[in-house]
Amino acid sequence: MKACIMCGGEGTRLRPLTFERPKPSIPILNKPSVVHLIEHLAKEGFTEIVITIGYMAEKIEESLGDGRMYGVHIDYVYEEEKLGTAGGVKNAEEYLKDEPFIIVGGDHVMDLNLRNMYRFHEINDSIVTIGLMSIDDPREFGIADMDVNNRIHRFFEKPGPGEIFSNLASTGIYMCSPEIFDWIPEGKQYDFAKDLFPALMEKDKPINGMLVRGHWTDVGSANAYRQAQRWMLDSLPGTSIEGNFKTKNSRIVGPLKIGNNVAVGSNSALVGPIVIGENTVIGDNVLIGPYTAIGCNCVIKDNCRILSSYIFNEVTIGNNSNASGSIIDNNTVIGENCSMENGTVIGPRVIINDDSTIHSDVKIWPEINIKSGSRIKETIINPDLD
């Protein structure tokens, strides 16, 4: 079975995490999120994969190669200019035109039964089947009005107050018949939700919906990213330790996934689910709480508290500092007695000097130097990167 993964976007809503990587390369449990997606597609039987790429395309190719290590074959199609969601798929027509195929976003994280969706599409008469999920707040999604026979009669993108006629939100997962290419203009910016679906409905062409169950999110914002990390940590099957692990008088409760050459100091406590990358050193009297992922080559010094946070690679956190519900990018250095409050997002190569507090939901862009004793209450942008 064939799949098309759309990876062309720049991920501006996820800044500062997307200055040096595209959205699909943001790490989840210490590996790029698109790797998790490829592994899930392979498990569901989609082994012929086409990836449409634009922004920082080389990063995605570095992560995936030709796909053989994941049991799939990958072809890459480059977008020289922005073509929209449907236009980008049209650009890959030569790889997809011979049989039904599934379309997913490169920032999707899921455990949905995609094989069932493929079968559902095969036995029903429609050009496209949209994966729908009932959610509490559908304002950031396209919503569908679907009848008991799975036929979609209305589709509306990002509804406002008074426009939310349904809470069935589009997951952006589409099963398509090859006929779909007849409806997408070539070399033109064209979107599924804004352009293609209204055009099909206007001509009374059938669009079906299928209710899907399970975990799904598109990692389009920091909150969605935290949600994806959290439920993937929840799915850890148990405790695994790769290679050497050094600890002295620490208290450890699984599940945990620990890389090679990790050291944990005296009287520290690790309460899973937690993932820790290789060559990371954790000091004495450190508390690392549930739903935390720490990357490779990190140093967490004595008396720190790390709770529900996602720390990338080569990060140093000084004595008696804490991070709660924070995201901290590569090569950042945090001094002593610092506090990263809930929802903070710290970009790469930031220096936060001693006795500083970063208030909730503040973002700090790359290569910012925060003076000692600072109280940062608003997002700090690096004008050289804007």
Salt bridges, closest charged atoms under 4 A:
GLU10 OE2 - LYS82 NZ 3.50
GLU20 OE2 - ARG349 NH2 2.49
GLU39 OE1 - LYS31 NZ 2.98
ASP66 OD2 - ARG68 NE 2.74
ASP75 OD2 - HIS73 NE2 3.27
GLU93 OE1 - LYS90 NZ 3.08
ASP107 OD2 - LYS23 NZ 2.73
ASP111 OD2 - HIS215 ND1 2.94
ASP137 OD2 - ARG139 NH2 2.80
ASP145 OD2 - ARG154 NE 3.61
ASP147 OD2 - HIS153 NE2 2.63
ASP329 OD1 - ARG21 NH2 2.86
GLU367 OE2 - ARG349 NH2 2.75
